[in-house]
Amino acid sequence: MRPSTEFNLIVIGAGAGGMTAALIAAVLGMKVLLVEGSDKIGGTMAYSSGTAWIPGSQHQAEPDASEDAARALGYLDALVGDLADRKLREAFIANGPKMIAFLQANTSVRFQAYSYHPDYRQELPGAASGGRPLDPLHFDGRLLGNKFDVIRWPMPELTLPGGMMVTRGEAARLLNGLTSWDSIKLGITLLSRLASDRLHYKRGTRLVLGNALAARLYKSLLDQKVTIILNGRITRLIKTSGTVRGVVLAQNNTETSIFACQGVILAGGGFAANREWREHYLPKPTAQYTPAYDGCNGETIKLALAAGGIIGPAASDNALWFPCSIAQRKDGSTAVYPHIVLDRAKPGLIAVNSMGRRFTNEAASYHDFAHAMYATNQEGQSIPAALICDRRFLWKYGLGMIWPHSLSVKRYIQNGYLQADHSLNGLAAKIGVDANNLAQTVKTYNKFSKTGKDTEFGKGEDIYNRNNGDPLHQPNPCIGPIASAPYYSVRVFPLPVATSLGLKTDENANVLDESSQPIEGLYACGNDMNSAFGGQYPGGGSQIGLAMTFAYIAATHAKHRQPLQR
Ligand SMILES: Cc1cc2nc3c(=O)[nH]c(=O)nc-3n(C[C@H](O)[C@H](O)[C@H](O)COP(=O)(O)OP(=O)(O)OC[C@H]3O[C@@H](n4cnc5c(N)ncnc54)[C@H](O)[C@@H]3O)c2cc1C
């Protein structure tokens, strides 16, 4: 579609932040242009679980929502401290629930609260056991008609064969296999839906997680008749007399100046996919891959820098992290598998460094686990670290890309993803780990499995750990013996799921210049905005929660600006 050359608001990037900002602005009556650089909408959000961490939302039944907002601010104070301006987190806490209420009342975006989904730093005051992370309701992709294909696909390693999406709860039910009527019924329902989908579509249309959120936002944008340009490239921002007034769009070898009388919002998803910037801004050894979408390459941040914006202030390490394993796919592409919650906390797995020693609590949040890899890398190489388990574990819980109850793991051994041996000594030799230490580590860990007490790192001691363990395993749901040969190992690397270093903004999401003055008409949200949490990770959904909330703040602030005359 050729755009009209005048809009109230232009949003760049159709991911979590950008789609939310464009949608809210449209509902508020603004004429909006959303420009996406790729041929698909959704960005990294489409790969994600779609969880949004919003304390005090209307979906939170217990404890009382408004009280929880105050407690959550205390939690953020304890976690973030001076790493970010307090005004930013105050704005987040005040506006998150408003953003959710607004979307619920005016659009097809729907969430429900996870009643039990503990915050990641349980030792801090104000940490909650649940209610703050919100989960998008599943969505029927058929409602998008021929636009269904515009949604970015989820990661193939996180879907079932045939492109069927399931939630974590559904996966657990399905894994009960033929042992329960509930799993059989669910299996039949999902498979028949997939079979009928595949007659007309390239993948399943029953969308859950981040794909459901992306599709709900997209459906709502279409309902609002927002102009969306795919494969669009913005070459620069138009700025005169200190005010951003629009963008220059390059498409089909022509450049068009497009005027935006109330503002431009940048939402390009940060720079996790930019190798050079990873080398420059992130800790060493530099991450070679990212699980984020390739298009999150810092181009939108560069646009703001060229218009006088600045980045920072830098926090502890400028990124948010997942421990990830890497494999070549059959088509030659690289799979970057995030070890989020499915394996590390389960009983019977340890993570060791090259000395064969554990270096952290394996059940810690992905962000904290990856931090520990960096923090201890000098003592004994923990980048990469080796996740180690036995046959029983692999069958019951799976490991990384290997699903539980996999009848054969041969292809993973052949492509080098999985190392296996009938003895721990043999495994140690194959993975380059000190064999004596590994034997001692496993012996000690196996003792912990009897007492239920990890006296070294406290695995399974808090509710966050235990929530990801196996509730049926006693005495500690996160510690079990490693004793049934063969033994297995997968290597994990700390990789940035997102960057937390971004454009400096004020609490209105207005981009600031080097004198800390707002650049009129220019906003940033999502990972393009410097993290309001100072690079810390309070709980599940922190990134999408921040992205959507500051998108709401930016759109409503722009709405209240006096429209510029051309
Ligand atoms: C497996 C996985 C699970 C995750 N689960 C969660 C979760 O449950 N909760 C959570 O909070 N976070 C989660 N995340 C992280 C989260 O998805 C991202 O941090 C979040 O989507 C960032 O939002 P954003 O709007 O900044 O960027 P994105 O959602 O990545 O969107 C950015 C968009 O901007 C476009 N773009 C970039 N540059 C340009 C340009 N120059 N011009 C036009 N368009 C451009 C990109 O193509 C992309 O579509 C997960 C990530 C992964 C990989």
The ligand as an SDF file (V2000), in Angstrom:
LIG
                    3D

 53 58  0  0  0  0  0  0  0  0999 V2000
   12.0050  -18.0910   23.1920 C   0  0  0  0  0  0  0  0  0  0  0  0
   11.7170  -16.7360   23.7570 C   0  0  0  0  0  0  0  0  0  0  0  0
   10.7750  -16.6180   24.7730 C   0  0  0  0  0  0  0  0  0  0  0  0
   10.5030  -15.3590   25.3070 C   0  0  0  0  0  0  0  0  0  0  0  0
    9.4990  -15.2460   26.2170 N   0  0  0  0  0  0  0  0  0  0  0  0
    9.2130  -14.0420   26.7470 C   0  0  0  0  0  0  0  0  0  0  0  0
    8.1170  -13.8800   27.6330 C   0  0  0  0  0  0  0  0  0  0  0  0
    7.3310  -14.8010   27.8640 O   0  0  0  0  0  0  0  0  0  0  0  0
    7.9210  -12.6590   28.2010 N   0  0  0  0  0  0  0  0  0  0  0  0
    8.7500  -11.5940   27.9320 C   0  0  0  0  0  0  0  0  0  0  0  0
    8.5540  -10.5300   28.5180 O   0  0  0  0  0  0  0  0  0  0  0  0
    9.7390  -11.6990   27.0140 N   0  0  0  0  0  0  0  0  0  0  0  0
    9.9720  -12.8750   26.4070 C   0  0  0  0  0  0  0  0  0  0  0  0
   10.9300  -12.9640   25.4360 N   0  0  0  0  0  0  0  0  0  0  0  0
   11.6210  -11.7240   24.9860 C   0  0  0  0  0  0  0  0  0  0  0  0
   10.6380  -10.7940   24.2390 C   0  0  0  0  0  0  0  0  0  0  0  0
    9.9480  -11.5250   23.2410 O   0  0  0  0  0  0  0  0  0  0  0  0
   11.3220   -9.5830   23.5910 C   0  0  0  0  0  0  0  0  0  0  0  0
   12.2220   -8.9980   24.4780 O   0  0  0  0  0  0  0  0  0  0  0  0
   10.2490   -8.5700   23.1800 C   0  0  0  0  0  0  0  0  0  0  0  0
    9.4620   -9.1080   22.1460 O   0  0  0  0  0  0  0  0  0  0  0  0
   10.8620   -7.2540   22.7580 C   0  0  0  0  0  0  0  0  0  0  0  0
    9.8410   -6.4170   22.2610 O   0  0  0  0  0  0  0  0  0  0  0  0
   10.2100   -5.2730   21.2080 P   0  0  0  0  0  0  0  0  0  0  0  0
    8.9560   -4.6170   20.8190 O   0  0  0  0  0  0  0  0  0  0  0  0
   11.3020   -4.4450   21.7620 O   0  0  0  0  0  0  0  0  0  0  0  0
   10.8560   -6.0710   19.9880 O   0  0  0  0  0  0  0  0  0  0  0  0
   10.2840   -7.2150   19.0460 P   0  0  0  0  0  0  0  0  0  0  0  0
    9.1050   -7.8540   19.6270 O   0  0  0  0  0  0  0  0  0  0  0  0
   11.4390   -8.0760   18.7020 O   0  0  0  0  0  0  0  0  0  0  0  0
    9.8520   -6.4150   17.7420 O   0  0  0  0  0  0  0  0  0  0  0  0
   10.7740   -5.6190   17.0220 C   0  0  0  0  0  0  0  0  0  0  0  0
   10.2600   -5.4690   15.5970 C   0  0  0  0  0  0  0  0  0  0  0  0
   10.9080   -4.3390   15.0010 O   0  0  0  0  0  0  0  0  0  0  0  0
   11.2560   -4.6780   13.6680 C   0  0  0  0  0  0  0  0  0  0  0  0
   12.3600   -3.8060   13.2370 N   0  0  0  0  0  0  0  0  0  0  0  0
   13.6360   -3.8000   13.6650 C   0  0  0  0  0  0  0  0  0  0  0  0
   14.3280   -2.8350   13.0470 N   0  0  0  0  0  0  0  0  0  0  0  0
   13.4720   -2.2200   12.2020 C   0  0  0  0  0  0  0  0  0  0  0  0
   13.6140   -1.1360   11.2880 C   0  0  0  0  0  0  0  0  0  0  0  0
   14.7720   -0.4930   11.1170 N   0  0  0  0  0  0  0  0  0  0  0  0
   12.5260   -0.7530   10.5810 N   0  0  0  0  0  0  0  0  0  0  0  0
   11.3370   -1.3940   10.7370 C   0  0  0  0  0  0  0  0  0  0  0  0
   11.1620   -2.4210   11.5760 N   0  0  0  0  0  0  0  0  0  0  0  0
   12.2150   -2.8210   12.3160 C   0  0  0  0  0  0  0  0  0  0  0  0
   11.6510   -6.1380   13.7670 C   0  0  0  0  0  0  0  0  0  0  0  0
   11.6120   -6.7420   12.4850 O   0  0  0  0  0  0  0  0  0  0  0  0
   10.5730   -6.6630   14.7080 C   0  0  0  0  0  0  0  0  0  0  0  0
    9.4240   -7.0600   14.0020 O   0  0  0  0  0  0  0  0  0  0  0  0
   11.2120  -14.2070   24.8550 C   0  0  0  0  0  0  0  0  0  0  0  0
   12.1420  -14.3360   23.8280 C   0  0  0  0  0  0  0  0  0  0  0  0
   12.3890  -15.5810   23.2800 C   0  0  0  0  0  0  0  0  0  0  0  0
   13.3900  -15.6920   22.1710 C   0  0  0  0  0  0  0  0  0  0  0  0
  1  2  1  0
  2  3  1  0
  2 52  2  0
  3  4  2  0
  4  5  1  0
  4 50  1  0
  5  6  2  0
  6  7  1  0
  6 13  1  0
  7  8  2  0
  7  9  1  0
  9 10  1  0
 10 11  2  0
 10 12  1  0
 12 13  2  0
 13 14  1  0
 14 15  1  0
 14 50  1  0
 15 16  1  0
 16 17  1  0
 16 18  1  0
 18 19  1  0
 18 20  1  0
 20 21  1  0
 20 22  1  0
 22 23  1  0
 23 24  1  0
 24 25  2  0
 24 26  1  0
 24 27  1  0
 27 28  1  0
 28 29  2  0
 28 30  1  0
 28 31  1  0
 31 32  1  0
 32 33  1  0
 33 34  1  0
 33 48  1  0
 34 35  1  0
 35 36  1  0
 35 46  1  0
 36 37  1  0
 36 45  1  0
 37 38  2  0
 38 39  1  0
 39 40  1  0
 39 45  2  0
 40 41  1  0
 40 42  2  0
 42 43  1  0
 43 44  2  0
 44 45  1  0
 46 47  1  0
 46 48  1  0
 48 49  1  0
 50 51  2  0
 51 52  1  0
 52 53  1  0
M  END
$$$$
